[in-house]
Amino acid sequence: MSCLRFTALILLSVLAVSLASCETVSTTDYSVEEVIGVVSADSETFAELYDKLGMLTVDSIIIPEFDSMRDAIDLFRDSVLNYMSGKSYAKYAGNSVLIDKVAEEYPDIDVIEVIPAEEYESVMYTHFGGSVKITHADGRIFRYLGAADAYVPVTAPVSGSVDIALTEVLETENTYRLSFSCSTGEKTKDYFALVVKREDGSCYFDAVLEK
Protein backbone atom coordinates (compact mmCIF):
# COMPACT_ATOMS: atom_id res chain seq x y z
CA MET A 1 0.00 0.00 0.00
CA SER A 2 2.79 2.44 0.84
CA CYS A 3 4.40 1.90 -2.57
CA LEU A 4 1.05 2.59 -4.24
CA ARG A 5 0.62 5.80 -2.26
CA PHE A 6 4.09 6.99 -3.18
CA THR A 7 3.54 6.15 -6.86
CA ALA A 8 0.22 7.99 -6.78
CA LEU A 9 1.93 11.07 -5.35
CA ILE A 10 4.48 11.11 -8.18
CA LEU A 11 1.82 10.55 -10.86
CA LEU A 12 -0.23 13.37 -9.40
CA SER A 13 2.78 15.67 -9.66
CA VAL A 14 3.21 14.82 -13.35
CA LEU A 15 -0.48 15.40 -13.98
CA ALA A 16 -0.28 18.81 -12.32
CA VAL A 17 2.49 19.93 -14.67
CA SER A 18 0.56 18.83 -17.75
CA LEU A 19 -2.57 20.71 -16.60
CA ALA A 20 -0.82 23.86 -15.40
CA SER A 21 -1.73 25.87 -18.50
CA CYS A 22 -5.42 25.21 -17.80
CA GLU A 23 -5.05 26.38 -14.20
CA THR A 24 -7.10 23.45 -12.93
CA VAL A 25 -4.78 22.49 -10.08
CA SER A 26 -5.11 24.19 -6.69
CA THR A 27 -1.97 26.00 -5.62
CA THR A 28 -2.67 24.90 -2.03
CA ASP A 29 -2.00 21.25 -2.93
CA TYR A 30 1.73 21.33 -2.25
CA SER A 31 2.28 17.76 -3.43
CA VAL A 32 1.68 18.72 -7.06
CA GLU A 33 4.07 21.66 -7.37
CA GLU A 34 6.69 21.58 -10.10
CA VAL A 35 10.29 21.01 -9.06
CA ILE A 36 12.41 24.13 -9.61
CA GLY A 37 15.78 23.07 -8.25
CA VAL A 38 17.97 20.74 -6.24
CA VAL A 39 19.26 21.73 -2.79
CA SER A 40 23.02 21.30 -2.54
CA ALA A 41 24.26 18.74 -0.03
CA ASP A 42 26.77 21.26 1.35
CA SER A 43 24.19 23.99 1.94
CA GLU A 44 22.80 25.22 5.26
CA THR A 45 19.28 24.31 4.16
CA PHE A 46 20.31 20.70 3.49
CA ALA A 47 21.94 20.49 6.92
CA GLU A 48 18.85 21.88 8.66
CA LEU A 49 16.57 19.43 6.88
CA TYR A 50 18.86 16.54 7.74
CA ASP A 51 18.80 17.54 11.41
CA LYS A 52 14.99 17.72 11.33
CA LEU A 53 14.81 14.05 10.28
CA GLY A 54 16.07 13.12 13.74
CA MET A 55 12.57 13.89 15.06
CA LEU A 56 11.05 11.01 13.13
CA THR A 57 12.70 8.04 14.80
CA VAL A 58 14.25 6.88 18.06
CA ASP A 59 15.59 3.36 17.70
CA SER A 60 13.83 1.85 14.69
CA ILE A 61 14.20 2.10 10.92
CA ILE A 62 10.41 1.89 10.66
CA ILE A 63 8.88 5.37 10.43
CA PRO A 64 5.06 5.45 10.46
CA GLU A 65 3.49 7.13 7.47
CA PHE A 66 1.38 10.24 8.04
CA ASP A 67 -0.16 13.14 6.16
CA SER A 68 -1.63 15.28 8.94
CA MET A 69 -0.55 16.78 12.23
CA ARG A 70 -3.42 15.00 13.97
CA ASP A 71 -1.70 11.69 13.18
CA ALA A 72 1.79 13.00 13.94
CA ILE A 73 0.93 13.96 17.56
CA ASP A 74 0.70 10.37 18.75
CA LEU A 75 3.09 8.82 16.25
CA PHE A 76 6.07 11.03 17.08
CA ARG A 77 5.62 11.97 20.74
CA ASP A 78 8.55 9.85 21.93
CA SER A 79 10.86 10.71 19.03
CA VAL A 80 10.26 14.47 19.36
CA LEU A 81 10.80 14.40 23.14
CA ASN A 82 13.93 12.27 22.68
CA TYR A 83 15.18 14.78 20.07
CA MET A 84 14.53 17.67 22.47
CA SER A 85 16.32 15.86 25.29
CA GLY A 86 19.33 15.13 23.11
CA LYS A 87 19.56 18.75 21.97
CA SER A 88 18.99 20.45 25.33
CA TYR A 89 19.66 17.92 28.07
CA ALA A 90 21.54 20.44 30.26
CA LYS A 91 18.60 22.84 30.07
CA TYR A 92 16.00 20.26 31.10
CA ALA A 93 18.21 18.61 33.70
CA GLY A 94 18.95 22.04 35.18
CA ASN A 95 15.35 23.22 35.52
CA SER A 96 15.42 23.07 39.32
CA VAL A 97 12.06 24.79 39.77
CA LEU A 98 10.16 22.25 37.69
CA ILE A 99 12.21 19.33 39.01
CA ASP A 100 11.33 20.37 42.56
CA LYS A 101 7.66 20.58 41.61
CA VAL A 102 7.74 17.08 40.15
CA ALA A 103 9.53 15.79 43.24
CA GLU A 104 6.83 17.33 45.43
CA GLU A 105 3.91 16.02 43.38
CA TYR A 106 5.47 12.63 42.61
CA PRO A 107 7.74 11.65 45.54
CA ASP A 108 8.04 8.09 44.19
CA ILE A 109 9.79 9.26 41.00
CA ASP A 110 13.53 9.86 40.82
CA VAL A 111 13.68 12.90 38.54
CA ILE A 112 16.82 13.92 36.66
CA GLU A 113 15.29 15.71 33.68
CA VAL A 114 11.95 17.43 33.03
CA ILE A 115 10.59 18.73 29.72
CA PRO A 116 7.71 21.24 30.07
CA ALA A 117 4.65 20.20 28.08
CA GLU A 118 4.32 23.68 26.60
CA GLU A 119 7.81 23.43 25.09
CA TYR A 120 6.96 20.07 23.59
CA GLU A 121 3.81 21.61 22.09
CA SER A 122 5.83 24.46 20.62
CA VAL A 123 8.28 22.07 18.95
CA MET A 124 5.43 19.96 17.54
CA TYR A 125 3.68 23.00 16.06
CA THR A 126 6.95 24.33 14.66
CA HIS A 127 8.04 21.13 12.96
CA PHE A 128 4.73 19.45 12.10
CA GLY A 129 2.55 22.50 11.38
CA GLY A 130 -1.17 22.73 11.94
CA SER A 131 -3.33 24.06 14.74
CA VAL A 132 -4.70 20.80 16.13
CA LYS A 133 -5.02 20.74 19.91
CA ILE A 134 -2.20 18.59 21.29
CA THR A 135 -3.20 15.99 23.84
CA HIS A 136 -0.65 14.63 26.29
CA ALA A 137 -0.09 11.00 27.22
CA ASP A 138 2.57 8.52 28.28
CA GLY A 139 4.86 7.17 25.61
CA ARG A 140 7.26 4.26 25.54
CA ILE A 141 10.25 6.38 26.55
CA PHE A 142 8.65 9.40 28.23
CA ARG A 143 5.96 9.64 30.89
CA TYR A 144 3.54 12.55 31.11
CA LEU A 145 2.99 13.99 34.58
CA GLY A 146 -0.29 15.89 34.60
CA ALA A 147 0.17 17.57 37.98
CA ALA A 148 3.39 19.18 36.71
CA ASP A 149 2.30 19.44 33.06
CA ALA A 150 5.63 17.99 32.00
CA TYR A 151 7.37 14.92 30.61
CA VAL A 152 10.08 12.88 32.29
CA PRO A 153 12.12 10.07 30.68
CA VAL A 154 11.67 6.53 31.88
CA THR A 155 15.02 5.64 30.33
CA ALA A 156 18.17 7.43 29.22
CA PRO A 157 17.97 9.37 25.93
CA VAL A 158 18.43 7.04 22.97
CA SER A 159 20.89 7.99 20.24
CA GLY A 160 23.10 6.47 17.59
CA SER A 161 21.08 3.30 17.02
CA VAL A 162 19.71 4.33 13.62
CA ASP A 163 21.70 5.83 10.76
CA ILE A 164 19.78 8.38 8.68
CA ALA A 165 21.00 9.29 5.19
CA LEU A 166 19.46 12.23 3.34
CA THR A 167 20.12 11.38 -0.30
CA GLU A 168 18.28 14.12 -2.21
CA VAL A 169 16.37 17.34 -1.61
CA LEU A 170 14.28 18.73 -4.46
CA GLU A 171 12.79 22.21 -4.15
CA THR A 172 9.47 23.60 -5.37
CA GLU A 173 8.04 27.07 -4.83
CA ASN A 174 6.58 26.16 -1.44
CA THR A 175 8.15 22.83 -0.48
CA TYR A 176 11.20 20.64 -0.13
CA ARG A 177 10.93 17.00 -1.20
CA LEU A 178 13.25 14.78 0.76
CA SER A 179 14.45 11.31 -0.21
CA PHE A 180 16.13 9.60 2.74
CA SER A 181 16.84 6.21 4.26
CA CYS A 182 17.06 4.73 7.74
CA SER A 183 19.37 1.83 8.40
CA THR A 184 20.68 -0.31 11.21
CA GLY A 185 23.06 -3.17 10.53
CA GLU A 186 22.09 -4.66 7.17
CA LYS A 187 18.47 -3.47 7.29
CA THR A 188 17.45 -0.34 5.39
CA LYS A 189 14.19 1.40 4.54
CA ASP A 190 13.71 4.25 2.08
CA TYR A 191 11.34 7.16 2.63
CA PHE A 192 9.95 10.32 1.03
CA ALA A 193 9.08 13.41 3.08
CA LEU A 194 7.18 16.48 1.94
CA VAL A 195 8.30 19.56 3.89
CA VAL A 196 6.36 22.82 3.52
CA LYS A 197 8.04 26.23 3.69
CA ARG A 198 6.75 29.12 5.78
CA GLU A 199 7.11 32.80 4.94
CA ASP A 200 9.42 33.31 7.92
CA GLY A 201 11.95 30.84 6.51
CA SER A 202 11.02 27.92 8.77
CA CYS A 203 9.38 24.74 7.48
CA TYR A 204 7.39 21.75 8.71
CA PHE A 205 6.69 18.13 7.83
CA ASP A 206 3.49 17.77 5.81
CA ALA A 207 3.78 14.05 5.04
CA VAL A 208 6.13 11.07 5.18
CA LEU A 209 5.71 7.99 2.99
CA GLU A 210 7.66 4.78 2.66
CA LYS A 211 9.02 4.21 -0.84
C-alpha positions in Angstrom: 0.0 0.0 0.0 2.8 2.4 0.8 4.4 1.9 -2.6 1.0 2.6 -4.2 0.6 5.8 -2.3 4.1 7.0 -3.2 3.5 6.1 -6.9 0.2 8.0 -6.8 1.9 11.1 -5.4 4.5 11.1 -8.2 1.8 10.5 -10.9 -0.2 13.4 -9.4 2.8 15.7 -9.7 3.2 14.8 -13.3 -0.5 15.4 -14.0 -0.3 18.8 -12.3 2.5 19.9 -14.7 0.6 18.8 -17.7 -2.6 20.7 -16.6 -0.8 23.9 -15.4 -1.7 25.9 -18.5 -5.4 25.2 -17.8 -5.0 26.4 -14.2 -7.1 23.4 -12.9 -4.8 22.5 -10.1 -5.1 24.2 -6.7 -2.0 26.0 -5.6 -2.7 24.9 -2.0 -2.0 21.2 -2.9 1.7 21.3 -2.3 2.3 17.8 -3.4 1.7 18.7 -7.1 4.1 21.7 -7.4 6.7 21.6 -10.1 10.3 21.0 -9.1 12.4 24.1 -9.6 15.8 23.1 -8.3 18.0 20.7 -6.2 19.3 21.7 -2.8 23.0 21.3 -2.5 24.3 18.7 0.0 26.8 21.3 1.3 24.2 24.0 1.9 22.8 25.2 5.3 19.3 24.3 4.2 20.3 20.7 3.5 21.9 20.5 6.9 18.8 21.9 8.7 16.6 19.4 6.9 18.9 16.5 7.7 18.8 17.5 11.4 15.0 17.7 11.3 14.8 14.1 10.3 16.1 13.1 13.7 12.6 13.9 15.1 11.0 11.0 13.1 12.7 8.0 14.8 14.3 6.9 18.1 15.6 3.4 17.7 13.8 1.9 14.7 14.2 2.1 10.9 10.4 1.9 10.7 8.9 5.4 10.4 5.1 5.5 10.5 3.5 7.1 7.5 1.4 10.2 8.0 -0.2 13.1 6.2 -1.6 15.3 8.9 -0.5 16.8 12.2 -3.4 15.0 14.0 -1.7 11.7 13.2 1.8 13.0 13.9 0.9 14.0 17.6 0.7 10.4 18.8 3.1 8.8 16.2 6.1 11.0 17.1 5.6 12.0 20.7 8.6 9.8 21.9 10.9 10.7 19.0 10.3 14.5 19.4 10.8 14.4 23.1 13.9 12.3 22.7 15.2 14.8 20.1 14.5 17.7 22.5 16.3 15.9 25.3 19.3 15.1 23.1 19.6 18.7 22.0 19.0 20.5 25.3 19.7 17.9 28.1 21.5 20.4 30.3 18.6 22.8 30.1 16.0 20.3 31.1 18.2 18.6 33.7 19.0 22.0 35.2 15.4 23.2 35.5 15.4 23.1 39.3 12.1 24.8 39.8 10.2 22.2 37.7 12.2 19.3 39.0 11.3 20.4 42.6 7.7 20.6 41.6 7.7 17.1 40.2 9.5 15.8 43.2 6.8 17.3 45.4 3.9 16.0 43.4 5.5 12.6 42.6 7.7 11.7 45.5 8.0 8.1 44.2 9.8 9.3 41.0 13.5 9.9 40.8 13.7 12.9 38.5 16.8 13.9 36.7 15.3 15.7 33.7 12.0 17.4 33.0 10.6 18.7 29.7 7.7 21.2 30.1 4.7 20.2 28.1 4.3 23.7 26.6 7.8 23.4 25.1 7.0 20.1 23.6 3.8 21.6 22.1 5.8 24.5 20.6 8.3 22.1 19.0 5.4 20.0 17.5 3.7 23.0 16.1 7.0 24.3 14.7 8.0 21.1 13.0 4.7 19.5 12.1 2.6 22.5 11.4 -1.2 22.7 11.9 -3.3 24.1 14.7 -4.7 20.8 16.1 -5.0 20.7 19.9 -2.2 18.6 21.3 -3.2 16.0 23.8 -0.6 14.6 26.3 -0.1 11.0 27.2 2.6 8.5 28.3 4.9 7.2 25.6 7.3 4.3 25.5 10.3 6.4 26.5 8.7 9.4 28.2 6.0 9.6 30.9 3.5 12.5 31.1 3.0 14.0 34.6 -0.3 15.9 34.6 0.2 17.6 38.0 3.4 19.2 36.7 2.3 19.4 33.1 5.6 18.0 32.0 7.4 14.9 30.6 10.1 12.9 32.3 12.1 10.1 30.7 11.7 6.5 31.9 15.0 5.6 30.3 18.2 7.4 29.2 18.0 9.4 25.9 18.4 7.0 23.0 20.9 8.0 20.2 23.1 6.5 17.6 21.1 3.3 17.0 19.7 4.3 13.6 21.7 5.8 10.8 19.8 8.4 8.7 21.0 9.3 5.2 19.5 12.2 3.3 20.1 11.4 -0.3 18.3 14.1 -2.2 16.4 17.3 -1.6 14.3 18.7 -4.5 12.8 22.2 -4.1 9.5 23.6 -5.4 8.0 27.1 -4.8 6.6 26.2 -1.4 8.1 22.8 -0.5 11.2 20.6 -0.1 10.9 17.0 -1.2 13.3 14.8 0.8 14.5 11.3 -0.2 16.1 9.6 2.7 16.8 6.2 4.3 17.1 4.7 7.7 19.4 1.8 8.4 20.7 -0.3 11.2 23.1 -3.2 10.5 22.1 -4.7 7.2 18.5 -3.5 7.3 17.4 -0.3 5.4 14.2 1.4 4.5 13.7 4.3 2.1 11.3 7.2 2.6 9.9 10.3 1.0 9.1 13.4 3.1 7.2 16.5 1.9 8.3 19.6 3.9 6.4 22.8 3.5 8.0 26.2 3.7 6.7 29.1 5.8 7.1 32.8 4.9 9.4 33.3 7.9 11.9 30.8 6.5 11.0 27.9 8.8 9.4 24.7 7.5 7.4 21.8 8.7 6.7 18.1 7.8 3.5 17.8 5.8 3.8 14.0 5.0 6.1 11.1 5.2 5.7 8.0 3.0 7.7 4.8 2.7 9.0 4.2 -0.8 
